[in-house]
Amino acid sequence: MTGRMEIALDEDGRRTFWRVSLVALALMVLAGLLDVSVPIIKANLLITSSRWRILGLSAGLVTGLTILAAVASWLPVGTRITRWMDVKTASLRWLKRVWLAGAVFSGLAFPVLLTIFCGREYLDQSYLFRLGLCLLMTYICAAFIRLAYPQINPVWVLAGAMIWVGVCHAVAMFKNDISTNPFTLGWSEGSRYYYASLFFSEKLYGQRFPLPLLHPTRYFLQSLPFLIDGLPIWVHRLWQVLLWIGMTGLTAQGLVRRLAPANRWWKAAVWGWAFIFLLQGPVYYHLLVCVIIVLFGFNPQRFWQTLITLVLASIWAGVSRINWTPVPAMMMLALYTLEKSYRNAGGFWRYWFKPAIWTIAGFISALGSYALYIHFSGNTNREAFGSSFTSDLIWQRLFPNATFPVGILPGILIISLPLFILALQKFRWQEWHPWRVAALVSILSVLLGGGIIVSLKIGGGSNLHNLDAFIVLFMVTGAYFVFDRYIPEVEPARQTRLNWIPLLLLVVVPLAWNLPGDYAIRTWNYEESMKEVRALERITNDALKSNGKILFIWQRQLLTFDILPNIPLEPKYETVELMEMVMSGNQAYLNEFYTDLKNKKYMLIIIDEQVGVIHTNETAFDDENNLWVKRVTNPLLQSYWRMERLIFNHIDIYMPR
């Protein structure tokens, strides 16, 4: 129980490691350069643009130097250069702080460079270019770390550099989520602030409205800035970013606390790895609250402390999501199994008695909090809370598809395999009682199977976030094995040394997984957006003069933040809630919607751009689009006509026929 990992790597192995890793770097940098060169050359940019010529020459020079370094590492001259550098490094140890500063700035430079390059046409869509640039900055960071600590195993040097670059990139990914734009940044982004506002509806809207149907704890956390009157929308967006970073970081710290790594460098490495590992789902921050409670509060030796911990975590989980109600209890069972030996327990019942009591208490607390929230939420349509049980399953999303190009099964296999291989290297049958093995396998299998089923439900399957419970518990369980923090039945004869290939993949995979996405700085056109705000204000004011009701199905945050003042809120049929009822086929809810449309209850309906086209498995979320067209767009067009379209923000305004 050293709190660290040992690798089987002698002096020859170190040389082989550097050679292989340099070749891999050279190949990835070259692949990235070739991937972006073809469209640039076809567009004749190297001939017509001096800026592109300079960029091309610089990229070619960097690629050439990388290939040269990779080739030299396999030649005798490479060995001589390495020895000479080791001697020089030893004589320059007084520059240790300079080297560490270089390593820090190398990691920080990667998201800056990625932002610059991804803002350019021809570079923004190349994943290979991003990956090559990422590995290049990682090796520069590793070079500085090695100058500062030449005695450290090179595998740890490179892994540490990858973790630092990955953390810098992961934090920088949230930069576009902070904006002063009054309109929604995505289909449901603005809806989150509206649902958060419902916890303060009397203060904001002048009357009490029902609390959110979906993800109540998420919106409760997001509602806290409403305690201060008049905060603009960008503050709420900043708060959400802080929730993402803070809750993920606290979960990582909880894992560090339980593993108790050997020193501060190991603690930093485990924290950074857990941080980027959780974002592969991603695991949503409101769900991590109950994970944090269990990681910090569970103690197998203290019955009442663990009982209180589990009850609190289960109450939060029960209100959060119905499929998370058993997660705190299952997490407690896994930690108990990892940290408690069966050998001296005194038999089956004595070993499992306390966790059985904790589990029962957890289930009762979770289901009780779920029922109490439904009762006190103010929502009259109780069936709406069970929408996830009546949604269709889309089986083709198990494998690569237009909605999720990787596919659910290949995706979860990719992010799980490195940790599984390392844990398997550490596993020894003689150290485990069969009941303990059966418990861990059963818990992980249930969470994996349940996560896959939820991911297949219509409305999901575009990433791995519905496998969140499995990802969290698999990370914790695998880390216990890798760091030898489980309690064996017999004292192990020796510590197992790990293979460096799956160890590096353990860091490479989450780093590479998080690279895709829109990374260019997202700006918004203030002038055009303000024109559309004024257009909405003019149209809605005319409707208010006629005492007409105005339904904001979309862009409801414009009312929440008083950007469109003095418009009474119509709480029904918000985009996210309406879409959930469409996908689950809640006929009572939809019939009420259709009745209101036929009766022309609303003088104006503001909704996102209605195209009304049926798709055939060629674009993302085809099934969701087709249901929306059938159950929302077509009934809307029967009773209402589009009076105006605000093109810049894709807003349609409808009036009764």
DAJO-V695589 format. One record per residue. N is the residue number from 1. RES is the residue in one small letter. SS is DSSP state (H for helix, E for strand, C for the rest). PHI is phi in degrees with one decimal (* if undefined). Layout:
BEGIN
n: {N,N}
res: {RES,RES}
ss: {SS,SS}
phi: {PHI,PHI}
END
This chain:
BEGIN
n: {1,2,3,4,5,6,7,8,9,10,11,12,13,14,15,16,17,18,19,20,21,22,23,24,25,26,27,28,29,30,31,32,33,34,35,36,37,38,39,40,41,42,43,44,45,46,47,48,49,50,51,52,53,54,55,56,57,58,59,60,61,62,63,64,65,66,67,68,69,70,71,72,73,74,75,76,77,78,79,80,81,82,83,84,85,86,87,88,89,90,91,92,93,94,95,96,97,98,99,100,101,102,103,104,105,106,107,108,109,110,111,112,113,114,115,116,117,118,119,120,121,122,123,124,125,126,127,128,129,130,131,132,133,134,135,136,137,138,139,140,141,142,143,144,145,146,147,148,149,150,151,152,153,154,155,156,157,158,159,160,161,162,163,164,165,166,167,168,169,170,171,172,173,174,175,176,177,178,179,180,181,182,183,184,185,186,187,188,189,190,191,192,193,194,195,196,197,198,199,200,201,202,203,204,205,206,207,208,209,210,211,212,213,214,215,216,217,218,219,220,221,222,223,224,225,226,227,228,229,230,231,232,233,234,235,236,237,238,239,240,241,242,243,244,245,246,247,248,249,250,251,252,253,254,255,256,257,258,259,260,261,262,263,264,265,266,267,268,269,270,271,272,273,274,275,276,277,278,279,280,281,282,283,284,285,286,287,288,289,290,291,292,293,294,295,296,297,298,299,300,301,302,303,304,305,306,307,308,309,310,311,312,313,314,315,316,317,318,319,320,321,322,323,324,325,326,327,328,329,330,331,332,333,334,335,336,337,338,339,340,341,342,343,344,345,346,347,348,349,350,351,352,353,354,355,356,357,358,359,360,361,362,363,364,365,366,367,368,369,370,371,372,373,374,375,376,377,378,379,380,381,382,383,384,385,386,387,388,389,390,391,392,393,394,395,396,397,398,399,400,401,402,403,404,405,406,407,408,409,410,411,412,413,414,415,416,417,418,419,420,421,422,423,424,425,426,427,428,429,430,431,432,433,434,435,436,437,438,439,440,441,442,443,444,445,446,447,448,449,450,451,452,453,454,455,456,457,458,459,460,461,462,463,464,465,466,467,468,469,470,471,472,473,474,475,476,477,478,479,480,481,482,483,484,485,486,487,488,489,490,491,492,493,494,495,496,497,498,499,500,501,502,503,504,505,506,507,508,509,510,511,512,513,514,515,516,517,518,519,520,521,522,523,524,525,526,527,528,529,530,531,532,533,534,535,536,537,538,539,540,541,542,543,544,545,546,547,548,549,550,551,552,553,554,555,556,557,558,559,560,561,562,563,564,565,566,567,568,569,570,571,572,573,574,575,576,577,578,579,580,581,582,583,584,585,586,587,588,589,590,591,592,593,594,595,596,597,598,599,600,601,602,603,604,605,606,607,608,609,610,611,612,613,614,615,616,617,618,619,620,621,622,623,624,625,626,627,628,629,630,631,632,633,634,635,636,637,638,639,640,641,642,643,644,645,646,647,648,649,650,651,652,653,654,655,656,657}
res: {m,t,g,r,m,e,i,a,l,d,e,d,g,r,r,t,f,w,r,v,s,l,v,a,l,a,l,m,v,l,a,g,l,l,d,v,s,v,p,i,i,k,a,n,l,l,i,t,s,s,r,w,r,i,l,g,l,s,a,g,l,v,t,g,l,t,i,l,a,a,v,a,s,w,l,p,v,g,t,r,i,t,r,w,m,d,v,k,t,a,s,l,r,w,l,k,r,v,w,l,a,g,a,v,f,s,g,l,a,f,p,v,l,l,t,i,f,c,g,r,e,y,l,d,q,s,y,l,f,r,l,g,l,c,l,l,m,t,y,i,c,a,a,f,i,r,l,a,y,p,q,i,n,p,v,w,v,l,a,g,a,m,i,w,v,g,v,c,h,a,v,a,m,f,k,n,d,i,s,t,n,p,f,t,l,g,w,s,e,g,s,r,y,y,y,a,s,l,f,f,s,e,k,l,y,g,q,r,f,p,l,p,l,l,h,p,t,r,y,f,l,q,s,l,p,f,l,i,d,g,l,p,i,w,v,h,r,l,w,q,v,l,l,w,i,g,m,t,g,l,t,a,q,g,l,v,r,r,l,a,p,a,n,r,w,w,k,a,a,v,w,g,w,a,f,i,f,l,l,q,g,p,v,y,y,h,l,l,v,c,v,i,i,v,l,f,g,f,n,p,q,r,f,w,q,t,l,i,t,l,v,l,a,s,i,w,a,g,v,s,r,i,n,w,t,p,v,p,a,m,m,m,l,a,l,y,t,l,e,k,s,y,r,n,a,g,g,f,w,r,y,w,f,k,p,a,i,w,t,i,a,g,f,i,s,a,l,g,s,y,a,l,y,i,h,f,s,g,n,t,n,r,e,a,f,g,s,s,f,t,s,d,l,i,w,q,r,l,f,p,n,a,t,f,p,v,g,i,l,p,g,i,l,i,i,s,l,p,l,f,i,l,a,l,q,k,f,r,w,q,e,w,h,p,w,r,v,a,a,l,v,s,i,l,s,v,l,l,g,g,g,i,i,v,s,l,k,i,g,g,g,s,n,l,h,n,l,d,a,f,i,v,l,f,m,v,t,g,a,y,f,v,f,d,r,y,i,p,e,v,e,p,a,r,q,t,r,l,n,w,i,p,l,l,l,l,v,v,v,p,l,a,w,n,l,p,g,d,y,a,i,r,t,w,n,y,e,e,s,m,k,e,v,r,a,l,e,r,i,t,n,d,a,l,k,s,n,g,k,i,l,f,i,w,q,r,q,l,l,t,f,d,i,l,p,n,i,p,l,e,p,k,y,e,t,v,e,l,m,e,m,v,m,s,g,n,q,a,y,l,n,e,f,y,t,d,l,k,n,k,k,y,m,l,i,i,i,d,e,q,v,g,v,i,h,t,n,e,t,a,f,d,d,e,n,n,l,w,v,k,r,v,t,n,p,l,l,q,s,y,w,r,m,e,r,l,i,f,n,h,i,d,i,y,m,p,r}
ss: {C,C,C,C,C,C,E,C,C,C,H,H,H,H,H,H,H,H,H,H,H,H,H,H,H,H,H,H,H,H,H,H,H,H,H,H,H,H,H,H,H,H,C,C,H,H,H,H,C,H,H,H,H,H,H,H,H,H,H,H,H,H,H,H,H,H,H,H,H,H,H,H,C,C,C,H,H,H,H,H,H,H,H,H,H,H,H,H,H,H,H,C,H,H,H,H,H,H,H,H,H,H,H,H,H,H,H,H,H,H,H,H,H,H,H,H,H,H,C,C,C,C,C,C,C,C,H,H,H,H,H,H,H,H,H,H,H,H,H,H,H,H,H,H,H,H,H,H,C,C,C,C,C,H,H,H,H,H,H,H,H,H,H,H,H,H,H,H,H,H,H,H,H,H,H,H,H,C,C,C,C,C,C,C,C,C,C,C,H,H,H,H,H,H,H,H,H,H,H,H,H,H,H,H,H,C,C,C,C,C,C,C,C,C,C,H,H,H,H,H,H,H,H,H,H,H,H,C,C,C,C,C,H,H,H,H,H,H,H,H,H,H,H,H,H,H,H,H,H,H,H,H,H,H,H,H,H,H,H,C,C,C,C,H,H,H,H,H,H,H,H,H,H,H,H,H,H,H,C,C,C,C,C,C,H,H,H,H,H,H,H,H,H,H,H,H,H,C,C,C,C,C,H,H,H,H,H,H,H,H,H,H,H,H,H,H,H,H,H,H,C,H,H,H,C,C,H,H,H,H,H,H,H,H,H,H,H,H,H,C,C,C,C,C,C,C,C,H,H,H,H,H,H,H,H,H,H,H,H,H,H,H,H,H,H,H,H,H,H,H,H,H,H,H,H,H,C,C,C,C,C,H,H,H,H,H,H,H,H,C,C,C,E,C,H,H,H,H,C,C,C,C,C,C,C,C,C,H,H,H,H,H,H,H,H,H,H,H,H,H,H,H,H,H,H,H,C,C,H,H,H,C,C,H,H,H,H,H,H,H,H,H,H,H,H,H,H,H,H,H,H,H,H,H,H,H,E,C,C,C,C,C,C,C,H,H,H,H,H,H,H,H,H,H,H,H,H,H,H,H,H,H,C,C,C,C,C,C,C,C,C,C,C,C,C,C,C,E,C,H,H,H,H,H,H,H,H,H,H,H,H,H,H,C,C,C,C,C,C,C,C,C,C,C,C,H,H,H,H,H,H,H,H,H,H,H,H,H,H,H,H,H,H,H,H,C,C,C,C,E,E,E,C,C,C,C,H,H,H,H,C,C,C,C,C,C,C,C,C,C,C,C,C,C,H,H,H,H,H,H,H,H,H,H,C,C,H,H,H,H,H,H,H,H,H,H,H,H,C,C,C,C,C,E,E,E,E,E,C,C,C,C,C,C,C,C,C,C,C,C,C,H,H,H,H,H,H,H,H,H,H,H,H,H,H,H,H,H,H,E,E,E,E,E,E,E,C,C,C,C,E,E,E,E,E,E,C}
phi: {*,-89.8,74.4,-148.1,-109.7,-109.1,-116.8,-81.9,-154.2,-89.1,-62.6,-64.2,-63.7,-63.6,-63.0,-62.6,-59.2,-63.9,-63.8,-62.9,-67.4,-67.4,-64.1,-61.0,-61.6,-60.5,-64.5,-70.1,-63.8,-64.0,-62.0,-63.5,-64.7,-66.0,-63.1,-93.0,-70.4,-58.9,-66.7,-68.1,-67.0,-61.4,-84.9,59.3,-70.8,-68.4,-93.5,-92.0,-125.2,-66.8,-63.5,-69.0,-64.9,-63.7,-63.4,-65.5,-64.3,-63.4,-65.0,-65.0,-65.2,-62.4,-62.7,-62.3,-64.7,-65.9,-64.9,-60.9,-64.1,-65.3,-67.2,-63.1,-64.7,-94.6,-104.3,-56.1,-63.2,-64.7,-62.6,-64.8,-63.2,-63.3,-64.5,-63.4,-66.5,-62.6,-64.3,-64.8,-62.1,-61.3,-81.0,-114.6,-64.4,-67.9,-92.8,-54.0,-66.3,-65.4,-63.4,-64.2,-62.0,-62.2,-64.2,-62.1,-70.9,-63.9,-65.4,-67.5,-70.7,-61.4,-63.4,-66.4,-64.2,-64.1,-63.7,-63.5,-72.9,-73.3,-83.1,-103.8,-64.3,78.8,-102.5,-69.7,-100.5,-89.9,-68.7,-63.3,-64.2,-61.6,-65.4,-62.0,-63.8,-61.6,-67.1,-62.7,-67.0,-64.1,-69.0,-63.8,-61.3,-63.8,-61.8,-65.8,-63.6,-67.3,-64.3,-77.3,-132.7,-66.3,-82.6,-75.8,-53.7,-60.6,-64.1,-66.3,-61.3,-68.2,-63.2,-62.4,-64.0,-62.3,-63.5,-64.5,-62.2,-63.6,-66.2,-58.5,-65.7,-62.5,-68.1,-66.7,-58.6,-86.5,-61.7,-77.4,-81.1,-106.3,-150.1,-89.8,-59.2,-71.3,-87.5,-63.0,-85.3,-159.1,-56.0,-117.0,-62.5,-66.5,-62.0,-61.9,-75.2,-64.3,-64.8,-64.0,-68.8,-65.3,-71.0,-127.6,-64.2,-62.9,-70.7,-88.8,-116.9,86.8,-157.4,-85.3,-116.2,-58.4,-76.1,-60.4,-74.2,-110.7,48.8,-58.2,-68.6,-62.6,-71.9,-64.4,-61.5,-71.7,-79.8,-57.7,-61.3,-69.5,-62.5,-103.1,-68.1,80.7,-69.1,-72.3,-64.8,-67.0,-68.3,-65.1,-67.4,-61.9,-62.0,-64.7,-61.6,-64.3,-65.1,-57.2,-69.2,-67.2,-69.2,-65.0,-65.0,-65.8,-63.6,-60.3,-66.8,-61.7,-66.0,-58.8,-61.7,-75.9,-79.0,49.7,-58.5,-65.4,-150.4,-65.7,-69.9,-66.4,-61.8,-63.8,-65.2,-63.9,-60.3,-63.3,-64.4,-62.2,-60.1,-76.7,-66.2,-66.4,-77.1,-68.4,-62.3,-77.9,-88.5,-67.7,-64.3,-70.1,-76.4,-71.8,-59.9,-70.4,-65.5,-61.1,-59.1,-69.1,-61.4,-88.4,-102.5,-71.7,-145.5,-63.3,-89.8,-119.5,-62.1,-72.4,-61.8,-66.9,-61.7,-63.6,-57.4,-68.8,-63.6,-62.4,-63.4,-70.6,-60.1,-64.5,-64.2,-64.0,-75.0,-69.4,-155.0,-61.1,-77.6,-98.0,-57.4,-89.0,-63.6,-58.0,-64.9,-67.9,-67.1,-61.2,-60.6,-65.4,-64.1,-61.2,-64.1,-72.7,-103.4,-125.3,-76.1,-82.5,-58.5,-103.2,-77.0,93.3,113.2,-58.8,-68.3,-65.8,-70.3,-99.8,-64.5,-62.2,-62.2,-65.7,-62.5,-60.0,-64.1,-61.0,-62.7,-65.1,-63.7,-62.6,-64.1,-65.6,-68.1,-65.9,-66.8,-62.4,-67.6,-65.4,-64.1,-58.3,-67.0,-96.5,-73.2,89.7,-86.5,-82.4,-87.4,-65.1,-62.9,-62.7,-70.4,-99.8,-60.0,-67.9,-83.5,-115.3,-81.1,-72.1,-101.7,-112.5,-69.4,-67.7,-77.1,-60.9,-119.6,-50.2,-153.9,-66.7,-74.1,-135.5,-56.0,-78.3,92.9,-65.9,-66.2,-60.4,-63.1,-68.6,-67.0,-61.2,-77.9,-95.2,-59.9,-58.5,-66.9,-63.2,-63.6,-65.1,-64.8,-65.9,-62.5,-87.3,-75.7,-132.7,-55.9,-66.2,-89.4,-130.1,-83.9,-54.2,-65.1,-68.6,-62.1,-61.2,-65.2,-64.3,-63.7,-64.2,-61.6,-65.5,-66.3,-63.3,-66.6,-66.5,-63.0,-63.4,-64.2,-65.5,-61.0,-64.0,-65.1,-78.8,-65.9,-57.1,99.4,-117.4,83.9,-91.0,-157.6,-108.0,-68.6,-79.9,-98.4,-58.8,-63.2,-63.9,-59.2,-64.2,-71.7,-65.6,-60.9,-65.3,-63.0,-61.5,-65.2,-60.0,-68.1,-61.6,-95.4,55.1,-99.0,-80.2,-97.3,-80.2,-72.5,-129.5,-66.5,-64.7,-65.4,-156.4,-83.6,-80.2,-89.9,-92.2,-80.1,-75.4,-67.9,-65.3,-64.6,-69.4,-62.1,-58.4,-97.7,-64.1,-61.5,-64.9,-64.2,-72.6,-62.8,-86.2,-73.2,-64.6,122.9,-80.0,-107.7,-65.6,-63.5,-89.2,-109.7,-129.1,-82.9,-60.6,-64.0,-65.6,-66.0,-66.3,-60.1,-74.5,-62.4,-66.1,-64.8,-62.4,-63.3,-64.6,-66.9,-70.6,-63.1,-62.4,-68.4,-64.9,-63.8,-94.6,59.8,-87.4,-85.2,-119.3,-104.9,-92.9,-70.9,-122.7,60.5,-70.7,-64.3,-63.7,-82.7,-58.1,-98.3,58.1,-72.2,-112.3,-78.1,65.8,-101.9,-60.9,-79.5,-99.1,-74.2,-77.7,64.4,-69.6,-49.9,-65.4,-65.1,-63.2,-63.7,-62.6,-70.3,-64.2,-70.2,-87.6,67.9,-74.8,-68.0,-63.8,-64.7,-66.9,-62.6,-64.1,-62.4,-64.9,-63.0,-64.2,-67.4,-63.4,-82.1,50.7,-63.1,-109.7,-74.3,-134.7,-126.5,-103.8,-144.7,-70.2,-53.7,-96.1,-89.5,74.8,-103.7,-83.0,-100.4,-128.9,55.8,-114.1,-127.6,-64.4,56.5,-61.8,-63.7,-65.0,-60.2,-65.9,-66.1,-63.0,-60.5,-69.9,-102.8,-125.5,-61.5,-63.0,-62.4,-63.3,-70.4,-70.4,-116.1,-130.5,-125.6,-79.4,-88.0,-160.4,-125.0,-93.2,-65.9,-62.9,-112.3,57.5,-111.8,-107.6,-119.7,-113.6,-124.0,-62.0,-70.1}
END
